[in-house]
Amino acid sequence: MVCIAKEHKINEQIRVRQIRLIDDEGNQVGIIDTRDALRMAEEKGLDLVMVGPTAVPPVCKLLDYGKFRFEEQQNEKENRRRARSQEVKSIKFRVKIDENDFKTKTNHVRRFLGEGHKVKVTIMFRGRERTHPELGERILQRVAEVLADVGQPESAPSMMGMDMNMIMVPLKTPAKKADEPKSVETA
């Protein structure tokens, strides 16, 4: 209980004389004495939680603190999950890539995009290959064309040192396209 109270002051931990109170239905009660607010919370079987400590007077709310903390933790967990799912995967191609290698690598990119990741597609140049950046651009354009059904380039290909990069982002609705063929097979 002590470590939780560091985030929000609750009930007797609130030491100010007056607060701005919001009731359990979200209606603003007004500025009242803290003792009166604590009495109201006890009558309703709820907790008095300080949600706006920097306001003058501080804003407090009548709510079930256990339920409030649980919902906050669920939101934090969901935000962490979303942040993790948007990592950038990377795949490297060479200028002189064979057809089968190209298909294999584009299938990897397709899988990454299907999982909702961004993919950084890199063309690596060696020695004299660097004098022909148009060859790398052709490969990147071909990758974009082959994967147009699951992703699209975020920006145009750009040279960085000995590499040419392009970032592919998944389309907004890849799940619908994946469901369509299944419905055709069952019909």
Disulfide bonds with the S-S distance in Angstrom:
none
